[in-house]
Amino acid sequence: MGTLYNLIPELLKNNSISNSYFSYILAFLIVISIVIKTLKIVITFHENNIITRFYKRISSINSEGCDEHTKKYLNYVKNQEVFTLLSGIRTAPENAKMIMDLYLTGVVSRQRIKAIYGYLKPKEGKVYIDINRGHKVYFIYSFSVMFCFMLFGMLLYFIMTYENPSLLNIFIGLLIWMSLSLVGLFLGSEAFKYYYLKKLRESLLVLNKLANPEDNISLISFSKKSNKTASLDPTAN
């Protein structure tokens, strides 16, 4: 990959259609990709080393000689760290129980739970999906960012290949298009969380595990409750 990064600037320099504008765009995309990779490495290091090291440390503690209350507390902490290692989520014990129960229903994967657990709350033995108006605005923004980056990449590709449809321009244009699309997918990742939450809501409704079935999570409506409920409750808005 490093060879490709070194090769592209030379190709751009020797190509008549390429100018500093496209060179700056490509340089920006390369920097973004490096930043993303670095962030992933840091996150992986944190999950695989720091958390694991802490668990090993508390696991080595001998509870002999401790009073029953201390033993209970130590086991409690160990159980919480086991949950964190298995799920990749550090949260309150009440939320941890909800997440484990949700996973055991089989309707959602561990990776999706990790992505959306911030929108989930336990309530009366069920799952409360918390999507307010601010969240809806952010979801719409994420969709827009993702769409704009993909559209911009496509436009740059057609501009480059329309003026000079050489093999080199097609290659560079596709590279820019794909790179911008990947950046858009990364920056607009919150949009996927809305899709996951919507699918989870449908599954929980079938299982009767949803604590707030009356809430309206549609992005095209900022009403707190669904039309059916809102018509009965004049304070819904």
LUMVO-990262 format. One record per residue (C-alpha): residue number from 1; residue in one letter; x, y, z. Coordinates in steps of 0.02 Angstrom, whole numbers, always signed. Example, Ala and Ser with C-alpha at 12.3 -4.5 7.8 and 13.67 -1.06 7.14 Angstrom:
# residues 2
+-----+---+--------+--------+--------+
|   k | r |     xx |     yy |     zz |
+-----+---+--------+--------+--------+
|   1 | a |   +615 |   -225 |   +390 |
|   2 | s |   +684 |    -53 |   +357 |
+-----+---+--------+--------+--------+
END
This chain:
# residues 237
+-----+---+--------+--------+--------+
|   k | r |     xx |     yy |     zz |
+-----+---+--------+--------+--------+
|   1 | m |     +0 |     +0 |     +0 |
|   2 | g |   +145 |   +118 |    +38 |
|   3 | t |   +213 |    +91 |   -139 |
|   4 | l |    +44 |   +140 |   -211 |
|   5 | y |    +42 |   +300 |   -108 |
|   6 | n |   +214 |   +345 |   -178 |
|   7 | l |   +167 |   +300 |   -356 |
|   8 | i |     +7 |   +402 |   -368 |
|   9 | p |    +87 |   +576 |   -346 |
|  10 | e |   +211 |   +534 |   -486 |
|  11 | l |    +69 |   +480 |   -600 |
|  12 | l |    -24 |   +639 |   -563 |
|  13 | k |   +130 |   +745 |   -596 |
|  14 | n |   +160 |   +669 |   -767 |
|  15 | n |    -21 |   +674 |   -824 |
|  16 | s |    -83 |   +826 |   -919 |
|  17 | i |   -259 |   +830 |   -847 |
|  18 | s |   -203 |   +815 |   -667 |
|  19 | n |   -171 |   +977 |   -576 |
|  20 | s |   -140 |  +1033 |   -398 |
|  21 | y |   -328 |  +1026 |   -361 |
|  22 | f |   -338 |   +838 |   -386 |
|  23 | s |   -169 |   +813 |   -304 |
|  24 | y |   -231 |   +901 |   -147 |
|  25 | i |   -389 |   +794 |   -146 |
|  26 | l |   -288 |   +634 |   -160 |
|  27 | a |   -166 |   +691 |    -25 |
|  28 | f |   -314 |   +730 |    +89 |
|  29 | l |   -388 |   +557 |    +60 |
|  30 | i |   -222 |   +473 |    +98 |
|  31 | v |   -205 |   +570 |   +261 |
|  32 | i |   -384 |   +525 |   +310 |
|  33 | s |   -353 |   +340 |   +275 |
|  34 | i |   -194 |   +344 |   +382 |
|  35 | v |   -288 |   +430 |   +525 |
|  36 | i |   -428 |   +300 |   +517 |
|  37 | k |   -304 |   +156 |   +520 |
|  38 | t |   -212 |   +235 |   +668 |
|  39 | l |   -374 |   +255 |   +765 |
|  40 | k |   -418 |    +73 |   +735 |
|  41 | i |   -247 |    +18 |   +797 |
|  42 | v |   -265 |   +124 |   +955 |
|  43 | i |   -440 |    +57 |   +991 |
|  44 | t |   -385 |   -123 |   +962 |
|  45 | f |   -235 |    -98 |  +1076 |
|  46 | h |   -348 |    -30 |  +1213 |
|  47 | e |   -471 |   -174 |  +1202 |
|  48 | n |   -342 |   -314 |  +1185 |
|  49 | n |   -211 |   -252 |  +1307 |
|  50 | i |   -270 |   -128 |  +1438 |
|  51 | i |   -435 |   -216 |  +1478 |
|  52 | t |   -355 |   -388 |  +1471 |
|  53 | r |   -212 |   -334 |  +1583 |
|  54 | f |   -333 |   -266 |  +1713 |
|  55 | y |   -433 |   -427 |  +1711 |
|  56 | k |   -275 |   -531 |  +1735 |
|  57 | r |   -226 |   -421 |  +1881 |
|  58 | i |   -392 |   -439 |  +1974 |
|  59 | s |   -400 |   -625 |  +1931 |
|  60 | s |   -235 |   -651 |  +2020 |
|  61 | i |   -305 |   -580 |  +2183 |
|  62 | n |   -326 |   -714 |  +2314 |
|  63 | s |   -486 |   -688 |  +2411 |
|  64 | e |   -433 |   -801 |  +2554 |
|  65 | g |   -437 |   -709 |  +2717 |
|  66 | c |   -561 |   -579 |  +2652 |
|  67 | d |   -731 |   -558 |  +2731 |
|  68 | e |   -885 |   -615 |  +2637 |
|  69 | h |   -931 |   -439 |  +2585 |
|  70 | t |   -760 |   -411 |  +2504 |
|  71 | k |   -767 |   -581 |  +2418 |
|  72 | k |   -937 |   -539 |  +2347 |
|  73 | y |   -872 |   -372 |  +2285 |
|  74 | l |   -719 |   -453 |  +2204 |
|  75 | n |   -826 |   -581 |  +2112 |
|  76 | y |   -940 |   -440 |  +2058 |
|  77 | v |   -794 |   -342 |  +1983 |
|  78 | k |   -727 |   -499 |  +1898 |
|  79 | n |   -896 |   -534 |  +1818 |
|  80 | q |   -905 |   -356 |  +1754 |
|  81 | e |   -731 |   -369 |  +1676 |
|  82 | v |   -777 |   -535 |  +1594 |
|  83 | f |   -927 |   -449 |  +1518 |
|  84 | t |   -817 |   -305 |  +1456 |
|  85 | l |   -692 |   -427 |  +1378 |
|  86 | l |   -828 |   -527 |  +1291 |
|  87 | s |   -933 |   -381 |  +1229 |
|  88 | g |   -807 |   -240 |  +1212 |
|  89 | i |   -928 |   -130 |  +1309 |
|  90 | r |   -895 |    -48 |  +1476 |
|  91 | t |  -1060 |     +0 |  +1555 |
|  92 | a |  -1163 |     -7 |  +1715 |
|  93 | p |  -1212 |   -180 |  +1783 |
|  94 | e |  -1397 |   -149 |  +1746 |
|  95 | n |  -1357 |   -111 |  +1564 |
|  96 | a |  -1240 |   -260 |  +1555 |
|  97 | k |  -1380 |   -377 |  +1606 |
|  98 | m |  -1495 |   -300 |  +1474 |
|  99 | i |  -1361 |   -321 |  +1340 |
| 100 | m |  -1330 |   -503 |  +1386 |
| 101 | d |  -1516 |   -541 |  +1387 |
| 102 | l |  -1535 |   -453 |  +1219 |
| 103 | y |  -1394 |   -553 |  +1141 |
| 104 | l |  -1468 |   -717 |  +1207 |
| 105 | t |  -1630 |   -681 |  +1113 |
| 106 | g |  -1532 |   -714 |   +953 |
| 107 | v |  -1607 |   -566 |   +858 |
| 108 | v |  -1450 |   -458 |   +853 |
| 109 | s |  -1264 |   -491 |   +838 |
| 110 | r |  -1132 |   -441 |   +965 |
| 111 | q |  -1055 |   -318 |   +841 |
| 112 | r |  -1220 |   -229 |   +814 |
| 113 | i |  -1254 |   -220 |  +1000 |
| 114 | k |  -1085 |   -139 |  +1024 |
| 115 | a |  -1129 |     -9 |   +891 |
| 116 | i |  -1301 |    +39 |   +960 |
| 117 | y |  -1296 |     +3 |  +1147 |
| 118 | g |  -1288 |   +190 |  +1184 |
| 119 | y |  -1468 |   +205 |  +1122 |
| 120 | l |  -1531 |    +61 |  +1230 |
| 121 | k |  -1593 |    +67 |  +1410 |
| 122 | p |  -1668 |    -66 |  +1523 |
| 123 | k |  -1845 |    -34 |  +1580 |
| 124 | e |  -1958 |   -156 |  +1674 |
| 125 | g |  -1869 |   -308 |  +1604 |
| 126 | k |  -1880 |   -244 |  +1425 |
| 127 | v |  -1773 |   -139 |  +1308 |
| 128 | y |  -1808 |    +46 |  +1289 |
| 129 | i |  -1745 |   +117 |  +1123 |
| 130 | d |  -1704 |   +299 |  +1157 |
| 131 | i |  -1711 |   +401 |   +995 |
| 132 | n |  -1753 |   +584 |  +1024 |
| 133 | r |  -1766 |   +729 |   +902 |
| 134 | g |  -1581 |   +771 |   +922 |
| 135 | h |  -1536 |   +594 |   +873 |
| 136 | k |  -1648 |   +605 |   +720 |
| 137 | v |  -1562 |   +765 |   +664 |
| 138 | y |  -1393 |   +681 |   +683 |
| 139 | f |  -1450 |   +527 |   +586 |
| 140 | i |  -1512 |   +638 |   +444 |
| 141 | y |  -1347 |   +733 |   +447 |
| 142 | s |  -1250 |   +568 |   +437 |
| 143 | f |  -1354 |   +510 |   +289 |
| 144 | s |  -1323 |   +677 |   +203 |
| 145 | v |  -1134 |   +673 |   +232 |
| 146 | m |  -1120 |   +496 |   +166 |
| 147 | f |  -1224 |   +536 |    +11 |
| 148 | c |  -1129 |   +698 |    -26 |
| 149 | f |   -958 |   +617 |    -16 |
| 150 | m |  -1012 |   +475 |   -131 |
| 151 | l |  -1091 |   +598 |   -253 |
| 152 | f |   -939 |   +712 |   -251 |
| 153 | g |   -825 |   +564 |   -287 |
| 154 | m |   -935 |   +510 |   -432 |
| 155 | l |   -935 |   +687 |   -504 |
| 156 | l |   -745 |   +698 |   -494 |
| 157 | y |   -731 |   +531 |   -583 |
| 158 | f |   -843 |   +585 |   -726 |
| 159 | i |   -754 |   +754 |   -741 |
| 160 | m |   -585 |   +670 |   -757 |
| 161 | t |   -639 |   +535 |   -879 |
| 162 | y |   -747 |   +653 |   -984 |
| 163 | e |   -605 |   +772 |  -1023 |
| 164 | n |   -479 |   +635 |  -1058 |
| 165 | p |   -541 |   +454 |  -1046 |
| 166 | s |   -368 |   +378 |  -1035 |
| 167 | l |   -334 |   +221 |   -936 |
| 168 | l |   -234 |   +321 |   -810 |
| 169 | n |   -374 |   +447 |   -782 |
| 170 | i |   -500 |   +307 |   -763 |
| 171 | f |   -389 |   +225 |   -632 |
| 172 | i |   -359 |   +387 |   -536 |
| 173 | g |   -543 |   +436 |   -550 |
| 174 | l |   -601 |   +269 |   -482 |
| 175 | l |   -475 |   +280 |   -342 |
| 176 | i |   -538 |   +453 |   -293 |
| 177 | w |   -719 |   +395 |   -305 |
| 178 | m |   -690 |   +242 |   -197 |
| 179 | s |   -585 |   +340 |    -72 |
| 180 | l |   -717 |   +475 |    -52 |
| 181 | s |   -852 |   +342 |    -36 |
| 182 | l |   -753 |   +258 |   +104 |
| 183 | v |   -730 |   +424 |   +192 |
| 184 | g |   -917 |   +456 |   +174 |
| 185 | l |   -958 |   +285 |   +245 |
| 186 | f |   -843 |   +319 |   +393 |
| 187 | l |   -908 |   +494 |   +429 |
| 188 | g |  -1088 |   +440 |   +402 |
| 189 | s |  -1075 |   +280 |   +503 |
| 190 | e |  -1209 |   +343 |   +623 |
| 191 | a |  -1335 |   +317 |   +482 |
| 192 | f |  -1306 |   +129 |   +493 |
| 193 | k |  -1345 |   +134 |   +679 |
| 194 | y |  -1518 |   +199 |   +637 |
| 195 | y |  -1545 |    +52 |   +519 |
| 196 | y |  -1486 |    -70 |   +654 |
| 197 | l |  -1602 |    +10 |   +783 |
| 198 | k |  -1749 |     +2 |   +665 |
| 199 | k |  -1720 |   -184 |   +630 |
| 200 | l |  -1698 |   -218 |   +816 |
| 201 | r |  -1859 |   -127 |   +856 |
| 202 | e |  -1955 |   -237 |   +734 |
| 203 | s |  -1883 |   -395 |   +814 |
| 204 | l |  -1917 |   -337 |   +992 |
| 205 | l |  -2097 |   -295 |   +946 |
| 206 | v |  -2123 |   -475 |   +889 |
| 207 | l |  -2046 |   -541 |  +1050 |
| 208 | n |  -2143 |   -416 |  +1158 |
| 209 | k |  -1977 |   -355 |  +1227 |
| 210 | l |  -1992 |   -172 |  +1177 |
| 211 | a |  -2026 |    -53 |  +1321 |
| 212 | n |  -2084 |    +94 |  +1212 |
| 213 | p |  -2181 |    +26 |  +1061 |
| 214 | e |  -2283 |   +187 |  +1053 |
| 215 | d |  -2131 |   +296 |  +1013 |
| 216 | n |  -2108 |   +358 |   +835 |
| 217 | i |  -1930 |   +334 |   +770 |
| 218 | s |  -1965 |   +385 |   +589 |
| 219 | l |  -1839 |   +512 |   +524 |
| 220 | i |  -1971 |   +603 |   +421 |
| 221 | s |  -2073 |   +643 |   +577 |
| 222 | f |  -2017 |   +736 |   +733 |
| 223 | s |  -2171 |   +685 |   +830 |
| 224 | k |  -2124 |   +595 |   +990 |
| 225 | k |  -2259 |   +463 |   +971 |
| 226 | s |  -2332 |   +368 |   +825 |
| 227 | n |  -2482 |   +438 |   +733 |
| 228 | k |  -2595 |   +310 |   +812 |
| 229 | t |  -2542 |   +357 |   +988 |
| 230 | a |  -2525 |   +542 |   +953 |
| 231 | s |  -2705 |   +553 |   +897 |
| 232 | l |  -2757 |   +492 |  +1070 |
| 233 | d |  -2632 |   +598 |  +1165 |
| 234 | p |  -2639 |   +786 |  +1131 |
| 235 | t |  -2476 |   +814 |  +1225 |
| 236 | a |  -2375 |   +696 |  +1114 |
| 237 | n |  -2295 |   +840 |  +1022 |
+-----+---+--------+--------+--------+
END
